[in-house]
């Protein structure tokens, strides 16, 4: 802002602050283009091809900075717009809030604060396209609902049940990234329960969904008890391989018994 650009904290950090949680990280959005940011901050690098972002390094933390995205990019990913355009590119209203800590104001174009007060996960993108554009939004919606104990509207749940199979076409790398976010959330037991109930778990992790359905020797109860144990001890610094252990422990034990 001191260089003449606008800049806001955006997304999950604003949502977490409003519900009384401590954000794990802070994302920033600005009207400065990536190369302008690179000139402003020596401790930064430009990443991404589909849409360029800038990672700025501060005291072993990474601040992810994006430029306002155009609403209609005409097939081009790196086309920049205004804050009014950018808000329409967000997935859910609770992620479409912009906070200026210098002025102490929240900019809310779409009723995101209202929906957070109502404890509701409301889609910002039309239901007919929200999951066909990006099926991973189903996982994100369940994660927000379960972790924050927010309500999923009936039509959104119906759409998720009917289109859950779209997740089968998502790359394993993207699904793995979402898996680790779930395991690091401190709410993994609630999230996995909700994914299973909504039919989202089967295309996400087919073997796990099948094991929970068969429930041999009380597998389901053991599995969720293990996740609850993980949730009670989760730390931001936990290595990823340690996070995976609770996920596979009961499954491997069941295979050994067979």
Secondary structure, 3 states (H helix, E strand, C coil): CCCCCCEEEECHHHHHHHCCCCCCCCEEEECCCHHHHHHHCCCEEEECCCCCEEEEEECCEEEEEEECECCCCCCCCCCECCHHHHHHCCCEHHHCCEEECCCCEEECCCCHHHHHHCCEECECCCHHHHHHHCCHHHHHHHHHHHHHCCEECHHHHHHHHHHHHHHHHCCHHHHHHHHHHHHCCCCHHHHHHHHHHCCHHHHHCHHHHHHHHHCHHHHHHHHHHHHHHHHHHCCCCCCHHHHHHHHHHHHHHHHHHC
